[in-house]
């Protein structure tokens, strides 16, 4: 179960040709397609479900959705920790997938209630977020030395499968909600949330079917007592933070006082914990193994408090092994680049929130096919992103990137992400122009066709391929074998931070407009707000050019490190 070789399989049986994908890849890609159908089928109807069915309004729906996404993409830190230290990637995927299925069931059973919403989203965040770093890294684990050149292609196909699943879910699930109950029993949000749950169960089954073929890297193997102790401390911390939120709501504290209270409590916990960590590390008079976060935090805090003039990494040399320091170096190097990526996600993830809100102000497109009429409205337009991805990924991977290589401009991950950030900023300039036109036509009782959203979708999708599809490759190739899941979770954490930014900017826009007397149900989907996002991301893109040009990267895949 924990070794690199499946039982009963010889070296000759698992040896693959240098330019051929391992046969077990099809199970992982199939699992990803079904899992993404389940996730995007749920997320595609969430904005209008919260705003209209639960009566929360568009702004509050935007905040809830992006806070959920933030939690969903924060959980990879927990999932990676479990996978790398305790269960291994294979067993983590199977175990956490059960919580994922339960979350979909809770949304379906508790349809129309806030308890169903919050319990369902919480379980989905735990399951979906928990398996993300393991699935992405598990793909790379299946390739041996000399096959690093296939990683760009396999992550391209991996991303293509994500969008294959999401394309159909964005189209089908909103139609399930809208069907007339007089003609079919498939109607309403209960089935609309239940069908994605069925697909998540199918995803788990497909992954399990590939079990005999998988190559598995064993976890580091911390004792179970450490796992339960760390879990208890984490849950206690989460309970305290939730309790503070409840108290601030109960007693009507404003946002700034609540934020100050949170900061004070976090500092009160972090400072003594950090001093205790430093004492425990320095009490051992020999180099010891430790996780990249532990080593990085130790080095960072020692630099803040003064390190006697030593070089940054030399401070930890007496206390940590070379492997532990190498992991910390890989982490801190990657953070220099990844710290700017949240601004991409802050824009991209609005396709399921503010872009849907914008689409409700536009004229739906009615498509006639097979004797039936199908309405393409605000929610169905989300499928445009997936459709464009499926067209562009093969073009970028097999045509554009090799063409650029032949021209002498190698399409490295950093260069792809740099160009993608600039294109992202441009897409929101287009969305802002669309919103201005929508507002102008609304003043004379007219509407713009929802198909006009295709233009910014094409631009943003090109940016997505350059930034998002590249991110998994970057995270995998720039981390040692013992922390592949951890580095992938850092990449996914950028999505969490990006969604927090949207929730914060939405709240800030509402507060600002209230002080100026502006009354609106959707401050987040205004032309001015779209332009502000675009300008901010353009500034971040310029910063990325500066950082990327000085990035001292180390590609572990090209160093022929054993899988």
N, C-alpha and C positions, 0 to 999 in steps of 0.2 A: 504493500500500500504506500509506503513512504519512499521507495527507491526511485532511481532514475529509469529503471527498465521494467516494463510490464512483465509479470511472472510468466515463465514458460516461453518467452520470446528471446531469440538469439540476437547477437549483434548483427548478423547478416540479415535477419528478418526486419530489423528496424532501420537498417542503412538505406538512405534514400539518395537518389542522384542529386548532384549539386544544384541543378536548375529545376528541380521538381518539388512541388509542395508535398509535405507528408500527408498520407491518406486520412489521418484523424482530423485534419483541418476542417473537413466538411461538417463534422459534428459541431464544432465550436462556432462556425459561421452560421449553421442552421439554427443553433441555440440563440445566437445573437439576433437573427432576423425575427424570430418569434418573440423574444423578450422585448425587442424594440417595438414590435406591433402592440404588445400589451401596454408598454409605457406611454407611447405617443397616442395610442387610442384613448387612454385616460386623460393625458394632458391636453389633447386637442379639444376636449369639450369642457375643460375645467373652468376656463375664464367665464363663459356665459352661464355655466351651472352655478357658480358662486354668485355672480352678479345678478342673475335673473331668478333662477330656481330658489336660491337661498335668500335673495333680496339684499345682498350686501353692497351692491353698486359697483361700478367699473373700477374706481380707484382702489377700493378695499379688496376687490378680487385680484387686482394686479399685485397688491402687496402680499396677500396670502399665497398666491401662486409662486411669486419669486422667493418668498421666505421658505416655502416647501422645497423649491429647487435648490436653494442654498443649503438646506438641511440634507437633501438628497445627495448633493455633491460634497458635503462635509463628511458624510458617513464613510466614504472610501478610506479615510484615515484609520477608522476603526476596523474596517474590513481588511485593509492591508496589514495592520498590526496583528490581527487574528491569523491571517494567512501566512505571513512571514515568520511569526514567532511560535504558532501553536498548531493549527490544523493543516497547513499547506493550502495551496491554491485550489486544488481539486475538491477537497472536502469542504472548504469554505464556500465554494460556489454552490454545491448541493445543499448544504445546511441553511445558508441564508436565503436561498430561493424559496424555501418553505414560508418564511416570513413575508416574502414578496407576494406569494399566492394569497396568503391570509389578508394582506392589505387590500387587494382587489375585492375579495369577498366582503370585507367590512364596508367598503364604499357601496357595493351593490345592496347589501342587506340594510345598511343605514341610510339609504338614499333619501334626500330631502331633510336630513338632520345634520346639525353641526357636529354632534358626537361621531356620527358615521364618517363625516369629512375628516376630522382631525385624527381619529384612530386609523382610518384607512390610509391617509397620507403619511402618518407616522410609521406604520408598518412597511409601506412601500419604500419610504426613505431608508429604513434600516436594511431591507432586502435588496433593493435596486442599487443603493449607494454602496452597500457592503460588498456586492459581487463585482462591481465595476473594475477596480484595480486588478483583481484576480483574473477576470476573463481576458482583459487586454494583455496582461503579462503572460497568461497561460498560452496564448497564441504564439508568442515569441519563444516560449520554452520548447515548443515542438521542433524547432530548427536547430541543427547542429552546427559545429564549426565549419566555416567555408560556405555557409548559406546566408550570411548577413545581407548579401545583395538582394535576397528575396523578401526582406522585411518591408521595404517600401511598397512592393507589390501586394504582399499579404495584408498589410494594414489598409491599403487602398481597397481591396476586396472586402475586408472587414467592415470598412466604412460604407461600402456599397451595400452590403447586406443590411446594415442599420437602416439605410434609407429605403431599401426595398420593403422592409417591414413597415416603416413609418408611412410610406406613400399610401399603402392600402388602408392603414388604420385611420389616417386623416380623412380619407374619403368615406369609408364605410361607417365608422362609429357615429359621426354626426347624423347620417341618414337613419341609423337605428333610433336615435332620439326623436327624429322628426316624423317617423312613419305614422300613418293614420291608424288608430286602434280599431277602426271599423273594418280594415282590410287585412290586418295581421296581428298576431299576438305579440310579435317582437316590437315593443314600444317602450319609450321612456328611458330614464336614466338608470334604472336598475339593470336592465339588459345591456345598456351601453357601457356600464362599468363591469358587468359580469363577463361579457365576451372577452375583453382583454385578460381577465383572470384565467379563462380557459386557455388562452394562448400562452400565458406564463407557465401553466402546468405542462403544456406541450413542449415549451422550451426546456424545462427541467428534464423531461423524458428524453428528448433528443440528446442533451448533453450526457445523460447517464448511459445511453446506448454506446457511446464512444469509449467507455471506461477501459476495455481491454487494450486499447491502442495508445493511450496517452503516455507521454513521458512526463514524469513528475519530479520536481525538485523538493526535497524534504524541508520542513520548517526548521528554524533554528533550535526549537525544542526547549523553551523555558518551562520550568516546573508548573503544574496546574495551580499550585497555591498562588504563584505570582499572577497568573491570569485572573483568578477570582478576586484577589486583592485589588488589582488595577481596575477591574470591572466595577467593584464596589465603590472605589474612590470616584470613578468617572460618573456613575449613576448618582452618587451623593452630590457631586458638583452640579450636575444638570438639574437635580431637584431644587437646590438652593437658588439657581438662576431663574427657574420657572416660578419659584415662590416669590422672588423679588418682583418679577413681572406681574404676578397676581396682586401683590400688595400695592404696587404703584398704580395699577388699574383701579383697585378698590378705593384708594384714598385720593385719586384724581391728580397724581403727580404729573407734571408736564414732561415732554420728551427729554429735555435737557437735564432735569433733575434725575430722571430715571437712568439716563446714560451715565451721569456722574456716580450714582449709587452702584451701578454695575462695575464701573472702573475701580471704585474703591474696594469692593468685595473681591474682585479678581486680583488686585495688587496685594490685598491682605493675605490671599492664599498663595500667590506665586512667589513673593519675596522670601518668606521663610522656607518654602519648599525648595527654592533654588539654593539657598544657603545650606540646607540639609543635604542636598544632592552633592554640592561641592565638597562638603566634609566627608561624605561616604566615599566619594571617588578618590580623594587625596589620602584617605586612611589606608588604602591598599598600596603597598610599596612595590608594585610590579604592573606592567602593562596588562590591561584587561579588555575583554570584548564588551562592546556596548553598541546600542542602536545609533543610527545616524542622527536622530533628533536629540538624543542624550548628549552625544559628543558635540554636536553643533551648538546646542544651548549652553553647555559648559564653556566652550571656547568663547561664545558671544558674551556671556555674562562676565567672564574673567577679563575680557577686553574692556568692558564698561567700567569695571572696578579697578582696572590697572593690572598689567601683567609683567611688570618689571622690565619693560623694554624688549621682551622676547618677541620673535615672529609669531604671527597668529596661531599657526598649527604647532609650533614648537612648545607652546604652553601645555598642550595635551600629550606631548610625546612620552613623558614619564608614566602616564596613567592609562594610556590606551594602546592597543595593538595597532600595527600598521594597517591591517584590514579595516579596523574601526575608523581610523583617521581618513582612510581612502573613501569610505562611505560618506563621512561628513563632508569631505571635499567635494564629492560628486553632488551632494545635496545642495551645498551652498553655492556651487558654480551654477547649477540649474536655476536656483532661486533668483539669480541676477536677471535671467531672461524671463522666467515665468511670472515674476512680480508685476509685469506690465500686461499680461494676457487677460486678466479679469475684465479689462475695458472692452475687449472683443466680445466676451460672453454677456456683458451687460447689454450690448446691442443685439446680439444674435438671439438671445433667449426671449426677446420681446416679440418675436414672431408668433408666439402663442398667447400673448397678452395684449400689448398696445396695438399690434398690427391687426389682431382680431377685433379689437374695439374700433379701429379705423374702418375695417371691412364692414362692420354693421351699419356704417353711415353711407355705404355705397350700394349700387344696384346689383343684386345677385345675377348670375348668368345661368340661364336655363338651357340644359343640354338634352336633346332628344336622341335616344338610342334604344334599339330593340323594342320599339313601340312604347317605351316609357319615357317620362320626363324626369331628369335629375337636376336638382338645383345645386349650383356651385356658389356657396355663400362665403361668409367670413371664415367659418371654421374649416370648410373644405379647401380653401385657398392655401392652407398650411401644407397640403400635399404637393404644392408647386415646388417647394424647397426640395423635397425628396426626389421628385421627378427630375429636376435639373441636376441634382447630385449624381443620379444614376447615369445621366448622359455625360456629365463633365468628368467624373472620376476616371473612366477609361481613357478619355481624351488627354487629361492631364498626365496620367501615369504612363501611358504607352506612347504618346505622341509628343506632347509639349515638353515634358521633362527631358526625354532623350534628345529632342531637337535642341534644347538649350545647352545640354551637355556637349553636343557636337559643335555648337557655336563658341564653346569655351567659357560659358557662364553656367557653372554647375549649380543646379537647383538644390542647394543644401537646405536642411530644415529651417535654419535661421533666416535665409533669404526668402524662402516661401512665406514664413510667418510675417516677415517685415512687409512684403508687398500686400499680403492679405489684410494687415491692419489698415493700411491706407485705403484699400478698396472698401473695407467696412465703414470707414468714416464717410466715404462718398455715398454709400447706400442710404444712410440716414439723411443726407442732404436731399436725395430724391424723395424719400418718404415725407420729409418736411414740405417739399414742393407739392406733393400730392395732397397733403392735408390742407394746405392753403387753397388749392383748387376745390377740394370738397367743401370747405367752409364757404367759399365764394358762391358755388352753385346752390348750396343749401339756402342761402339768403334769397334766392329767386325761385325756390321750390323745385330744384332739379338735383339729380344725383349722377355721380360718375360711376362707370362700370367697375365692378370689383376686379375685373381682369387687368386693370391698370396696375394692380399690385404686382403683376408678373415682372415688371421692369425692375423695381428694387429687389425682388426675389432673385432674379438672375445675378445681379451685382453682389448681393450679400452671399449667395450660394458659392460664387467663385471665391469670395474671401474665406468662406467656411472651409472649403477644400484645402486652401493654402495654409490656414491656421489650425483648424480643428483636426482634420485628417492627418496632419503632420505631427500634432502634439503627442499622440500615442507612440509614434516612431521615435520622436526626440526623447521622450521619457524612458523608453526601453533601452535605447542604444547608449544613453548617457548615464547609466547606473550599473553598479556591479551586480553580479548574479544573485547575491544574497538580499538585495533590496529592490528588485524589479517592481514588486507590488507597491512598495512604499513610494517609489518615485512616480509611478503611475497615479497614485493617490494624490500626490502633490500637484500633478497636472490637473486632476479632477477638482482639486481644491480651488483652482483658479475660477472654475465655473461657479462654485459656491460663493466666492467673494464677489464675482460679477453680479450674481443675482441679489446679493445683499445691497450692492450699490444701487440697483434698480429700485428695490424697496425703499431705500433711504431717499433717493432722488424723487421718488413719487411722493413720499411724505413731505419732503422739503418743498416741492412745487405746490402742494396743497396748502401748506402753512403760509407760503409767500403770497399766493393768490388770495387767501382769506384776509390777509392784512391789507391788500389793495382793493378788496371789495369784489373780486371776481367770483362768480358763482358758476360752478361746473361740476358735472358728475365724473368727468374724466380729465383731470389735469395732466395725467401721464401721457395721453395721446393727443397732445396739441402740437401745432407746427413749431412753436417756439421751443418746446421741450425736445422735439426731434432734432432741431438745429443745434441745440446745446450739446446733445449727445454726440453729434457728428463732429463739432469743433473740438470737444474734449478728446475724442478718440484720435483726431488728426494730430493733436499735440502729443499724445502718448506715442503715436507712430514715429514721430520725429525723435523722441527719446529712445525708442526701440532701436533705431538706426545707430545711435551713439553706443548703446549697450552691446548690441550684436557685433559691432565692428571690433570690440575689445574683449569678446568672449573667449576665454581660454579653455575650450571644450576638450573632452576626452571621450572618443567613441569606443565603448567597451566591446561592441559587436565586431568592429574592425580589428580589434586586438586579438581575435581568435580565442577568446576566453571560452573554456568548456561550458556547455549548456548546463 
